[in-house]
Amino acid sequence: MNATGFPSPARDYEKSRIDFNRMLRPFPASEFEFYVHGNALESNHILDKDMVIVDRRKSAYDGCMAVICRDGEFICRQLTFNREKKCYTYDYSGRTEIAMELFGIVTYQIRNVINGGFSDSAC
């Protein structure tokens, strides 16, 4: 309000702040963040120490990046739909494996370009 008691006409032109939480994680109950460790995803432009946002509500599709639970560990890989077996597969250490436990689909990737990355839990 200004001194006259009426809102300023310029108020309609004010920009709201960018809310990255709302933008990157609109459904926080089903979205998780992971930190990537290692260089296995360089060909997908996901680098060591990048953060990925993973959505458990999303369905897998051919070519998507996904987090898979493999032997009790989370790994991030690109999925390929195998038409013969009617399942999703991924490459792991030079072998093609079936994605048995799909945790979620990568929706965003965040990179710290100044300090060389984040440091927290692994993916």
MOZI-V698575 format. One record per residue. N is the residue number from 1. RES is the residue in one letter. SS is DSSP state (2 for helix, 1 for strand, 0 for the rest). NEAR is the number of other ideal C-beta (glycine too) atoms within 8 Angstrom. D_LAST is the distance of its C-alpha to the last C-alpha in Angstrom with 2 decimals. Layout:
# MOZI-V698575
[[N;RES;SS;NEAR;D_LAST] [N;RES;SS;NEAR;D_LAST]]
This chain:
# MOZI-V698575
[[1;M;0;5;49.48] [2;N;0;7;51.98] [3;A;0;3;55.35] [4;T;0;4;57.08] [5;G;0;5;54.84] [6;F;0;6;53.33] [7;P;0;6;49.76] [8;S;0;7;49.48] [9;P;2;5;49.62] [10;A;2;6;46.86] [11;R;2;7;44.48] [12;D;2;5;43.71] [13;Y;2;5;42.41] [14;E;0;6;39.95] [15;K;0;4;36.34] [16;S;0;5;33.77] [17;R;0;4;30.71] [18;I;0;5;27.45] [19;D;0;7;25.26] [20;F;2;6;21.65] [21;N;2;7;20.58] [22;R;2;7;23.07] [23;M;2;8;22.27] [24;L;2;10;18.46] [25;R;0;9;18.26] [26;P;0;7;21.66] [27;F;0;8;20.72] [28;P;2;7;18.69] [29;A;2;4;19.14] [30;S;2;8;17.04] [31;E;1;14;14.47] [32;F;1;7;11.29] [33;E;1;8;9.30] [34;F;1;13;5.68] [35;Y;1;14;5.56] [36;V;0;15;4.86] [37;H;0;7;6.25] [38;G;0;6;8.98] [39;N;0;6;11.46] [40;A;0;5;11.05] [41;L;0;13;11.11] [42;E;2;8;14.08] [43;S;2;4;16.49] [44;N;2;7;14.92] [45;H;0;7;15.23] [46;I;0;12;11.60] [47;L;0;11;11.55] [48;D;0;8;9.96] [49;K;0;12;9.58] [50;D;0;13;9.85] [51;M;1;11;9.06] [52;V;1;16;8.92] [53;I;1;14;11.08] [54;V;1;14;10.85] [55;D;1;11;14.26] [56;R;0;9;15.08] [57;R;0;6;18.71] [58;K;0;8;18.44] [59;S;0;4;19.58] [60;A;0;10;18.11] [61;Y;0;7;20.26] [62;D;0;6;20.83] [63;G;0;6;18.76] [64;C;0;10;16.20] [65;M;1;12;12.50] [66;A;1;17;10.75] [67;V;1;15;7.83] [68;I;1;14;9.33] [69;C;1;9;9.70] [70;R;1;10;10.96] [71;D;0;3;12.91] [72;G;0;4;11.41] [73;E;1;6;7.73] [74;F;1;11;5.25] [75;I;1;9;5.28] [76;C;1;14;6.43] [77;R;1;13;10.13] [78;Q;1;10;13.55] [79;L;0;15;15.80] [80;T;1;9;19.43] [81;F;1;9;22.10] [82;N;1;10;24.24] [83;R;0;5;27.73] [84;E;0;4;29.32] [85;K;0;7;26.98] [86;K;0;5;26.27] [87;C;1;8;22.55] [88;Y;1;12;19.29] [89;T;1;13;18.06] [90;Y;1;13;15.39] [91;D;1;9;15.59] [92;Y;1;10;13.90] [93;S;0;3;15.55] [94;G;0;4;18.63] [95;R;1;6;19.10] [96;T;1;6;19.10] [97;E;1;9;17.67] [98;I;1;8;18.31] [99;A;0;14;15.62] [100;M;0;5;16.88] [101;E;0;7;14.48] [102;L;1;11;13.32] [103;F;1;10;11.42] [104;G;1;14;12.16] [105;I;1;12;12.92] [106;V;1;14;11.58] [107;T;1;9;14.66] [108;Y;1;7;14.19] [109;Q;1;10;12.64] [110;I;1;9;13.75] [111;R;0;9;14.53] [112;N;0;9;16.42] [113;V;0;3;19.18] [114;I;0;4;21.27] [115;N;0;4;19.44] [116;G;0;5;16.98] [117;G;0;11;13.87] [118;F;0;8;12.39] [119;S;0;5;11.44] [120;D;0;4;9.73] [121;S;0;5;6.94] [122;A;1;7;3.77] [123;C;0;11;0.00]]
